[in-house]
Amino acid sequence: MKVLNRIVLILFAFTLFVSINAENTSAATYIDKEFATLAKKGQLKGAKGKIGMTYSSLKKQSKGSVGQSESYLWYTTAKTSYGFFYGNSYDKISSKQKVVLIHRDLSGNITAKQMQKYFGKPVAKNVYKAGKYYVRFENNNPSKGKCFVHIGTKDAINSWYTYDEDGTLTVK
């Protein structure tokens, strides 16, 4: 019985240690002063890369895979995706291409109030200026508590949506 109690105690302590040190990706706590500071440097919390970093540098830091979308070639790691504009190829990223957009999925929902606290008024729908970069959030599945956040250049943020009929999605 004592052995079982010790095992349970050790497992509990290990679980507690891991949960305390685990990276928090809840939207409720993700948007904070650190997030705002990093955004102004072209970074997202928990992401190893930053806007302007070359593909070869990013690939050395994080293992991932390349995929395509309508507007970008993506390099996707375990928790973060990095967008690159298409270059000379539709399925390969050249070593010198630079990151233009960083995408991260979060649990929970982000509010405009959270963003306005650090970035002021939006410059387009759910888009805020962060230094020379732009931050966008979208609660893409609010009923299930799913959202995403982007940091990117103006052109990259504007390329996310391929249409903007009412002019609310485009950063002017």
N, CA, C and O of each residue as an XYZ file, in Angstrom:
688
protein
N       0.820     -1.190      0.000
C       0.000      0.000      0.000
C       0.870      1.263      0.000
O       0.565      2.239     -0.685
N       1.974      1.226      0.791
C       2.865      2.382      0.835
C       3.491      2.647     -0.532
O       3.669      3.800     -0.925
N       3.819      1.591     -1.245
C       4.416      1.722     -2.574
C       3.413      2.379     -3.514
O       3.776      3.276     -4.276
N       2.167      1.948     -3.469
C       1.125      2.532     -4.310
C       0.938      4.017     -3.990
O       0.804      4.836     -4.899
N       0.927      4.362     -2.715
C       0.811      5.774     -2.311
C       1.977      6.603     -2.834
O       1.790      7.732     -3.287
N       3.170      6.045     -2.771
C       4.350      6.760     -3.273
C       4.252      6.973     -4.783
O       4.554      8.055     -5.289
N       3.829      5.933     -5.492
C       3.686      6.050     -6.947
C       2.660      7.113     -7.297
O       2.897      7.943     -8.175
N       1.529      7.092     -6.621
C       0.479      8.094     -6.859
C       1.012      9.489     -6.554
O       0.776     10.422     -7.322
N       1.724      9.641     -5.448
C       2.287     10.934     -5.073
C       3.293     11.428     -6.115
O       3.293     12.603     -6.481
N       4.140     10.530     -6.583
C       5.134     10.902     -7.603
C       4.440     11.294     -8.901
O       4.812     12.291     -9.519
N       3.446     10.534     -9.322
C       2.702     10.875    -10.540
C       1.984     12.211    -10.393
O       1.967     13.007    -11.331
N       1.398     12.465     -9.238
C       0.725     13.740     -8.993
C       1.723     14.891     -9.073
O       1.449     15.904     -9.717
N       2.873     14.745     -8.429
C       3.899     15.795     -8.448
C       4.396     16.036     -9.869
O       4.565     17.184    -10.279
N       4.630     14.969    -10.620
C       5.076     15.100    -12.007
C       4.037     15.829    -12.848
O       4.380     16.734    -13.610
N       2.762     15.441    -12.716
C       1.678     16.082    -13.461
C       1.588     17.558    -13.111
O       1.432     18.399    -13.996
N       1.685     17.875    -11.838
C       1.640     19.270    -11.393
C       2.811     20.054    -11.967
O       2.621     21.173    -12.442
N       4.017     19.494    -11.936
C       5.198     20.150    -12.478
C       5.041     20.421    -13.967
O       5.329     21.524    -14.432
N       4.585     19.420    -14.718
C       4.407     19.568    -16.162
C       3.355     20.621    -16.462
O       3.550     21.447    -17.353
N       2.244     20.609    -15.737
C       1.177     21.578    -16.018
C       1.598     22.999    -15.677
O       1.170     23.941    -16.343
N       2.419     23.172    -14.665
C       2.902     24.515    -14.318
C       3.857     25.024    -15.384
O       3.844     26.209    -15.719
N       4.682     24.139    -15.915
C       5.678     24.541    -16.906
C       5.180     24.461    -18.344
O       5.902     24.850    -19.262
N       3.983     23.974    -18.558
C       3.446     23.860    -19.917
C       3.182     25.245    -20.491
O       2.810     26.174    -19.774
N       3.377     25.358    -21.768
C       3.113     26.609    -22.458
C       1.610     26.857    -22.496
O       0.841     25.981    -22.890
N       1.201     28.034    -22.091
C      -0.218     28.364    -22.041
C      -0.655     28.934    -23.380
O      -0.145     29.964    -23.820
N      -1.596     28.266    -24.023
C      -2.093     28.766    -25.295
C      -3.593     29.053    -25.210
O      -4.332     28.883    -26.181
N      -4.015     29.485    -24.045
C      -5.400     29.907    -23.877
C      -5.494     31.376    -24.275
O      -4.677     32.197    -23.857
N      -6.494     31.696    -25.084
C      -6.655     33.069    -25.563
C      -6.836     34.055    -24.414
O      -6.423     35.210    -24.520
N      -7.447     33.614    -23.322
C      -7.711     34.494    -22.185
C      -6.426     35.055    -21.585
O      -6.407     36.194    -21.121
N      -5.363     34.272    -21.591
C      -4.109     34.724    -20.998
C      -3.005     34.972    -22.020
O      -1.947     35.493    -21.666
N      -3.228     34.614    -23.268
C      -2.212     34.768    -24.307
C      -2.014     36.242    -24.683
O      -0.889     36.681    -24.924
N      -3.108     36.993    -24.729
C      -3.026     38.412    -25.085
C      -2.700     39.199    -23.829
O      -3.570     39.460    -22.998
N      -1.434     39.573    -23.701
C      -0.978     40.316    -22.530
C       0.158     41.260    -22.937
O       0.421     41.447    -24.125
N       0.816     41.843    -21.957
C       1.889     42.805    -22.240
C       3.034     42.155    -23.019
O       3.587     42.766    -23.934
N       3.390     40.925    -22.661
C       4.453     40.211    -23.380
C       4.064     40.001    -24.846
O       4.888     40.184    -25.742
N       2.806     39.617    -25.084
C       2.301     39.442    -26.448
C       2.474     40.738    -27.232
O       2.971     40.720    -28.358
N       2.065     41.866    -26.643
C       2.151     43.165    -27.319
C       3.598     43.546    -27.621
O       3.897     44.043    -28.706
N       4.479     43.317    -26.678
C       5.897     43.637    -26.866
C       6.501     42.806    -28.003
O       7.213     43.333    -28.857
N       6.211     41.513    -28.002
C       6.733     40.640    -29.059
C       6.120     40.970    -30.418
O       6.809     40.925    -31.437
N       4.829     41.300    -30.434
C       4.161     41.639    -31.700
C       4.843     42.831    -32.362
O       4.997     42.856    -33.583
N       5.244     43.798    -31.586
C       5.914     44.981    -32.134
C       7.296     44.646    -32.696
O       7.889     45.446    -33.419
N       7.806     43.453    -32.357
C       9.080     42.966    -32.896
C       8.861     41.948    -34.010
O       9.820     41.383    -34.535
N       7.581     41.710    -34.378
C       7.281     40.757    -35.440
C       7.267     39.316    -34.988
O       7.549     38.414    -35.778
N       6.940     39.083    -33.715
C       6.943     37.734    -33.165
C       5.614     37.437    -32.466
O       4.881     38.351    -32.090
N       5.320     36.161    -32.301
C       4.208     35.719    -31.471
C       4.766     34.941    -30.295
O       5.792     34.271    -30.413
N       4.090     35.031    -29.165
C       4.496     34.254    -27.991
C       4.519     32.773    -28.343
O       3.587     32.258    -28.961
N       5.574     32.103    -27.952
C       5.686     30.670    -28.178
C       6.197     30.276    -29.548
O       6.459     29.099    -29.793
N       6.345     31.236    -30.446
C       6.842     30.952    -31.798
C       8.342     31.208    -31.836
O       8.824     32.197    -31.285
N       9.067     30.326    -32.479
C      10.523     30.481    -32.553
C      10.959     31.441    -33.648
O      12.045     32.015    -33.576
N      10.120     31.617    -34.659
C      10.478     32.489    -35.771
C       9.894     33.877    -35.613
O       9.132     34.145    -34.684
N      10.262     34.762    -36.537
C       9.723     36.120    -36.546
C       9.595     36.606    -37.980
O      10.177     36.027    -38.897
N       8.843     37.655    -38.162
C       8.649     38.249    -39.475
C      10.004     38.712    -40.009
O      10.781     39.337    -39.286
N      10.281     38.406    -41.270
C      11.540     38.795    -41.895
C      12.628     37.732    -41.801
O      13.660     37.851    -42.462
N      12.421     36.707    -41.001
C      13.402     35.629    -40.867
C      13.414     34.793    -42.146
O      12.361     34.549    -42.735
N      14.586     34.358    -42.574
C      14.666     33.540    -43.790
C      14.210     32.109    -43.495
O      14.255     31.625    -42.364
N      13.773     31.464    -44.570
C      13.325     30.077    -44.455
C      14.447     29.179    -43.937
O      14.201     28.314    -43.096
N      15.666     29.369    -44.421
C      16.768     28.509    -43.983
C      17.022     28.665    -42.480
O      17.294     27.676    -41.799
N      16.937     29.887    -41.956
C      17.126     30.105    -40.512
C      16.002     29.472    -39.705
O      16.243     28.849    -38.671
N      14.779     29.635    -40.182
C      13.624     29.070    -39.489
C      13.694     27.545    -39.466
O      13.414     26.915    -38.446
N      14.066     26.973    -40.586
C      14.137     25.517    -40.712
C      15.184     24.929    -39.761
O      15.014     23.815    -39.264
N      16.261     25.670    -39.509
C      17.290     25.209    -38.575
C      16.760     25.195    -37.143
O      17.160     24.350    -36.342
N      15.864     26.125    -36.817
C      15.349     26.240    -35.451
C      14.193     25.301    -35.156
O      14.068     24.807    -34.035
N      13.347     25.048    -36.143
C      12.127     24.276    -35.911
C      11.879     23.289    -37.048
O      11.955     23.648    -38.223
N      11.588     22.058    -36.691
C      11.246     21.059    -37.698
C       9.788     21.235    -38.083
O       8.935     21.478    -37.230
N       9.509     21.110    -39.384
C       8.149     21.273    -39.862
C       7.985     20.723    -41.261
O       8.852     20.028    -41.790
N       6.844     21.058    -41.846
C       6.557     20.606    -43.204
C       6.001     21.767    -44.024
O       5.460     22.729    -43.479
N       6.146     21.658    -45.342
C       5.708     22.711    -46.262
C       4.350     22.343    -46.834
O       4.110     21.191    -47.197
N       3.463     23.327    -46.913
C       2.144     23.148    -47.502
C       1.763     24.386    -48.289
O       2.460     25.400    -48.247
N       0.655     24.298    -49.008
C       0.224     25.401    -49.862
C      -1.140     25.910    -49.439
O      -1.945     25.184    -48.855
N      -1.379     27.167    -49.744
C      -2.713     27.748    -49.643
C      -2.864     28.708    -50.813
O      -1.962     28.842    -51.640
N      -3.979     29.355    -50.874
C      -4.227     30.263    -51.993
C      -3.226     31.416    -52.033
O      -2.801     31.835    -53.110
N      -2.856     31.921    -50.877
C      -2.012     33.111    -50.829
C      -0.564     32.868    -50.418
O       0.306     33.691    -50.706
N      -0.297     31.749    -49.749
C       1.027     31.538    -49.169
C       1.493     30.100    -49.354
O       0.702     29.186    -49.587
N       2.803     29.939    -49.242
C       3.399     28.647    -48.944
C       3.594     28.659    -47.430
O       4.079     29.645    -46.875
N       3.223     27.579    -46.765
C       3.304     27.514    -45.308
C       4.411     26.574    -44.875
O       4.630     25.527    -45.483
N       5.100     26.959    -43.824
C       6.005     26.052    -43.119
C       5.361     25.853    -41.755
O       5.297     26.783    -40.951
N       4.888     24.648    -41.497
C       4.113     24.381    -40.292
C       4.897     23.521    -39.323
O       5.380     22.444    -39.673
N       5.017     24.012    -38.097
C       5.662     23.274    -37.014
C       4.560     22.753    -36.088
O       3.379     22.838    -36.424
N       4.934     22.224    -34.946
C       3.962     21.616    -34.037
C       2.865     22.593    -33.609
O       1.703     22.196    -33.523
N       3.196     23.844    -33.341
C       2.205     24.783    -32.809
C       2.032     26.056    -33.616
O       1.137     26.852    -33.330
N       2.871     26.260    -34.616
C       2.870     27.530    -35.335
C       3.043     27.297    -36.830
O       3.730     26.365    -37.248
N       2.412     28.155    -37.633
C       2.603     28.117    -39.089
C       3.188     29.444    -39.544
O       2.805     30.506    -39.054
N       4.120     29.371    -40.486
C       4.810     30.547    -41.003
C       4.482     30.688    -42.486
O       4.681     29.754    -43.263
N       3.981     31.855    -42.876
C       3.596     32.091    -44.256
C       4.690     32.789    -45.051
O       5.342     33.714    -44.566
N       4.876     32.325    -46.278
C       5.832     32.902    -47.227
C       5.067     33.184    -48.512
O       4.270     32.356    -48.953
N       5.303     34.347    -49.117
C       4.687     34.590    -50.423
C       5.314     33.639    -51.436
O       6.468     33.235    -51.291
N       4.548     33.288    -52.458
C       5.061     32.416    -53.506
C       6.235     33.098    -54.196
O       6.204     34.298    -54.469
N       7.266     32.314    -54.472
C       8.438     32.811    -55.181
C       8.487     32.202    -56.560
O       7.560     32.378    -57.351
N       9.549     31.491    -56.856
C       9.725     30.860    -58.161
C       9.067     29.485    -58.259
O       9.074     28.872    -59.327
N       8.500     29.000    -57.162
C       7.920     27.661    -57.143
C       6.571     27.694    -56.430
O       6.335     28.515    -55.543
N       5.699     26.785    -56.839
C       4.395     26.676    -56.188
C       4.372     25.621    -55.088
O       3.343     25.422    -54.443
N       5.496     24.943    -54.867
C       5.505     23.927    -53.827
C       6.785     23.890    -52.994
O       6.919     23.050    -52.104
N       7.719     24.788    -53.274
C       8.967     24.833    -52.512
C       9.258     26.259    -52.065
O       8.984     27.224    -52.778
N       9.819     26.364    -50.872
C      10.224     27.662    -50.344
C      11.739     27.751    -50.514
O      12.468     26.860    -50.078
N      12.208     28.814    -51.140
C      13.662     28.951    -51.309
C      14.281     29.390    -49.984
O      13.617     29.997    -49.143
N      15.547     29.077    -49.817
C      16.229     29.325    -48.543
C      16.259     30.804    -48.147
O      16.309     31.123    -46.959
N      16.227     31.698    -49.118
C      16.319     33.140    -48.829
C      14.956     33.823    -48.664
O      14.897     34.995    -48.292
N      13.851     33.094    -48.939
C      12.532     33.706    -48.767
C      12.307     34.039    -47.307
O      12.786     33.344    -46.410
N      11.566     35.121    -47.085
C      11.359     35.613    -45.724
C       9.930     35.403    -45.254
O       8.979     35.480    -46.033
N       9.803     35.134    -43.955
C       8.499     34.984    -43.315
C       7.749     36.307    -43.416
O       8.296     37.363    -43.097
N       6.478     36.247    -43.866
C       5.653     37.454    -43.958
C       4.443     37.390    -43.030
O       3.821     38.414    -42.749
N       4.104     36.180    -42.549
C       2.936     36.008    -41.684
C       3.182     34.831    -40.746
O       3.728     33.804    -41.148
N       2.768     34.997    -39.487
C       2.846     33.903    -38.522
C       1.437     33.652    -38.005
O       0.721     34.583    -37.637
N       1.051     32.386    -37.983
C      -0.297     31.969    -37.598
C      -0.207     31.030    -36.404
O       0.631     30.130    -36.364
N      -1.086     31.256    -35.432
C      -1.126     30.378    -34.262
C      -2.571     30.169    -33.825
O      -3.321     31.130    -33.658
N      -2.958     28.911    -33.642
C      -4.288     28.573    -33.138
C      -4.271     28.597    -31.618
O      -3.288     28.212    -30.983
N      -5.379     29.056    -31.050
C      -5.513     29.135    -29.597
C      -6.846     28.554    -29.171
O      -7.774     28.438    -29.970
N      -6.926     28.190    -27.902
C      -8.221     27.777    -27.359
C      -8.849     28.994    -26.678
O      -8.151     29.844    -26.127
N     -10.164     29.057    -26.729
C     -10.873     30.198    -26.159
C     -11.183     31.221    -27.230
O     -11.054     30.947    -28.423
N     -11.585     32.379    -26.806
C     -11.916     33.458    -27.733
C     -11.180     34.725    -27.335
O     -10.943     34.972    -26.152
N     -10.826     35.519    -28.319
C     -10.179     36.812    -28.100
C     -11.230     37.886    -28.287
O     -12.089     37.780    -29.162
N     -11.162     38.920    -27.464
C     -12.106     40.024    -27.599
C     -11.395     41.265    -28.129
O     -10.182     41.420    -27.985
N     -12.181     42.137    -28.742
C     -11.638     43.411    -29.222
C     -11.095     44.214    -28.042
O     -10.099     44.924    -28.180
N     -11.732     44.107    -26.905
C     -11.289     44.838    -25.707
C      -9.875     44.423    -25.297
O      -9.061     45.268    -24.926
N      -9.583     43.113    -25.364
C      -8.234     42.631    -25.051
C      -7.205     43.278    -25.978
O      -6.161     43.750    -25.529
N      -7.511     43.292    -27.270
C      -6.572     43.828    -28.257
C      -6.424     45.343    -28.127
O      -5.314     45.868    -28.211
N      -7.525     46.039    -27.926
C      -7.490     47.500    -27.835
C      -6.686     47.971    -26.629
O      -6.102     49.055    -26.653
N      -6.655     47.169    -25.586
C      -5.879     47.519    -24.399
C      -4.402     47.741    -24.746
O      -3.747     48.607    -24.167
N      -3.887     46.954    -25.691
C      -2.466     47.024    -26.043
C      -2.181     47.723    -27.366
O      -1.076     48.230    -27.562
N      -3.149     47.763    -28.279
C      -2.879     48.272    -29.619
C      -3.761     49.438    -30.054
O      -3.552     49.982    -31.138
N      -4.728     49.834    -29.255
C      -5.611     50.934    -29.641
C      -6.711     50.477    -30.582
O      -7.084     49.304    -30.602
N      -7.219     51.407    -31.352
C      -8.343     51.116    -32.241
C      -7.905     50.252    -33.423
O      -6.768     50.351    -33.882
N      -8.813     49.406    -33.912
C      -8.475     48.567    -35.074
C      -8.320     49.402    -36.344
O      -8.968     50.437    -36.500
N      -7.453     48.939    -37.251
C      -7.247     49.607    -38.541
C      -8.045     48.930    -39.650
O      -8.166     49.473    -40.748
N      -8.582     47.762    -39.370
C      -9.491     47.008    -40.241
C     -10.206     46.032    -39.315
O      -9.925     46.002    -38.117
N     -11.112     45.246    -39.845
C     -11.862     44.324    -38.994
C     -10.912     43.343    -38.295
O     -10.245     42.539    -38.946
N     -10.860     43.422    -36.953
C     -10.027     42.559    -36.105
C      -8.531     42.676    -36.399
O      -7.775     41.747    -36.115
N      -8.094     43.804    -36.963
C      -6.676     44.030    -37.269
C      -6.195     45.272    -36.522
O      -6.853     46.313    -36.521
N      -5.029     45.134    -35.886
C      -4.459     46.216    -35.088
C      -3.014     46.431    -35.499
O      -2.308     45.489    -35.857
N      -2.588     47.681    -35.444
C      -1.206     48.028    -35.782
C      -0.329     47.764    -34.563
O      -0.652     48.183    -33.451
N       0.784     47.065    -34.786
C       1.754     46.759    -33.733
C       3.120     47.170    -34.239
O       3.830     46.359    -34.834
N       3.501     48.422    -34.010
C       4.753     48.927    -34.568
C       4.648     48.970    -36.076
O       3.727     49.586    -36.612
N       5.582     48.323    -36.779
C       5.507     48.296    -38.243
C       4.776     47.054    -38.755
O       4.684     46.841    -39.964
N       4.253     46.232    -37.831
C       3.532     45.010    -38.193
C       2.050     45.154    -37.866
O       1.609     46.165    -37.320
N       1.303     44.127    -38.211
C      -0.133     44.108    -37.962
C      -0.515     42.790    -37.296
O       0.018     41.730    -37.625
N      -1.443     42.882    -36.358
C      -1.943     41.710    -35.643
C      -3.412     41.528    -36.003
O      -4.189     42.483    -35.978
N      -3.783     40.306    -36.335
C      -5.192     39.988    -36.626
C      -5.598     38.821    -35.742
O      -4.820     37.902    -35.488
N      -6.844     38.888    -35.279
C      -7.402     37.730    -34.594
C      -8.737     37.386    -35.220
O      -9.403     38.235    -35.813
N      -9.115     36.140    -35.082
C     -10.433     35.726    -35.537
C     -10.908     34.571    -34.669
O     -10.207     33.576    -34.487
N     -12.102     34.725    -34.145
C     -12.746     33.642    -33.412
C     -13.442     32.779    -34.450
O     -14.628     32.956    -34.730
N     -12.688     31.838    -35.020
C     -13.172     31.078    -36.166
C     -14.141     29.960    -35.798
O     -14.810     29.415    -36.677
N     -14.227     29.617    -34.554
C     -15.221     28.642    -34.099
C     -15.584     28.968    -32.654
O     -15.245     28.212    -31.744
N     -16.284     30.108    -32.433
C     -16.540     30.566    -31.074
C     -17.331     29.586    -30.213
O     -17.120     29.520    -29.002
N     -18.230     28.832    -30.818
C     -19.028     27.896    -30.022
C     -18.167     26.771    -29.436
O     -18.510     26.192    -28.405
N     -17.049     26.469    -30.101
C     -16.141     25.444    -29.594
C     -14.911     26.061    -28.927
O     -13.992     25.349    -28.521
N     -14.903     27.392    -28.819
C     -13.790     28.052    -28.161
C     -12.488     27.963    -28.926
O     -11.442     27.687    -28.339
N     -12.535     28.195    -30.238
C     -11.326     28.150    -31.074
C     -11.126     29.492    -31.751
O     -12.075     30.108    -32.235
N      -9.886     29.932    -31.777
C      -9.558     31.183    -32.456
C      -8.131     31.096    -32.979
O      -7.403     30.148    -32.684
N      -7.744     32.100    -33.759
C      -6.355     32.176    -34.194
C      -5.886     33.613    -34.127
O      -6.682     34.552    -34.082
N      -4.576     33.758    -34.120
C      -3.959     35.074    -34.131
C      -2.866     35.059    -35.186
O      -2.178     34.057    -35.381
N      -2.719     36.202    -35.868
C      -1.679     36.394    -36.877
C      -0.836     37.595    -36.503
O      -1.310     38.526    -35.851
N       0.400     37.566    -36.914
C       1.253     38.757    -36.962
C       1.827     38.756    -38.366
O       2.236     37.711    -38.873
N       1.859     39.925    -38.999
C       2.384     39.948    -40.353
C       2.624     41.335    -40.885
O       2.334     42.334    -40.227
N       3.156     41.381    -42.085
C       3.327     42.645    -42.786
C       1.958     43.086    -43.301
O       1.008     42.302    -43.305
N       1.864     44.313    -43.724
C       0.601     44.824    -44.264
C       0.150     43.997    -45.465
O      -1.015     43.608    -45.544
N       1.052     43.726    -46.392
C       0.704     42.941    -47.579
C       0.260     41.527    -47.204
O      -0.674     40.993    -47.802
N       0.915     40.926    -46.230
C       0.565     39.568    -45.821
C      -0.809     39.528    -45.155
O      -1.606     38.628    -45.421
N      -1.081     40.492    -44.299
C      -2.396     40.562    -43.643
C      -3.479     40.778    -44.686
O      -4.538     40.155    -44.617
N      -3.226     41.653    -45.651
C      -4.218     41.918    -46.700
C      -4.396     40.732    -47.648
O      -5.447     40.613    -48.278
N      -3.411     39.860    -47.764
C      -3.512     38.701    -48.651
C      -4.282     37.545    -48.033
O      -4.656     36.611    -48.743
N      -4.527     37.585    -46.739
C      -5.240     36.488    -46.075
C      -6.620     36.287    -46.690
O      -7.025     35.161    -46.979
N      -7.330     37.382    -46.886
C      -8.641     37.308    -47.530
C      -8.481     37.680    -48.994
O      -7.916     38.728    -49.307
N      -8.967     36.840    -49.890
C      -8.820     37.118    -51.316
C      -9.949     37.984    -51.855
O      -9.938     38.369    -53.025
N     -10.913     38.289    -51.011
C     -11.995     39.199    -51.409
C     -12.302     40.107    -50.225
O     -12.076     39.740    -49.072
N     -12.811     41.278    -50.518
C     -13.186     42.231    -49.477
C     -14.253     43.148    -50.052
O     -13.996     44.318    -50.336
N     -15.440     42.609    -50.217
C     -16.514     43.329    -50.893
C     -16.898     44.638    -50.212
O     -17.185     45.629    -50.883
N     -16.903     44.643    -48.891
C     -17.324     45.866    -48.203
C     -16.158     46.724    -47.692
O     -16.378     47.766    -47.075
N     -14.934     46.291    -47.945
C     -13.769     47.098    -47.596
C     -13.398     47.105    -46.127
O     -12.593     47.936    -45.708
N     -13.958     46.204    -45.329
C     -13.667     46.198    -43.896
C     -12.477     45.322    -43.520
O     -11.952     45.437    -42.413
N     -12.047     44.449    -44.427
C     -10.990     43.490    -44.099
C      -9.599     43.980    -44.502
O      -8.598     43.450    -44.018
N      -9.523     44.955    -45.355
C      -8.258     45.416    -45.915
C      -7.670     46.548    -45.074
O      -8.365     47.497    -44.711
N      -6.388     46.430    -44.776
C      -5.668     47.504    -44.103
C      -5.336     48.537    -45.167
O      -4.685     48.215    -46.161
N      -5.774     49.772    -44.970
C      -5.560     50.846    -45.960
C      -4.166     51.424    -45.796
O      -3.786     52.337    -46.530
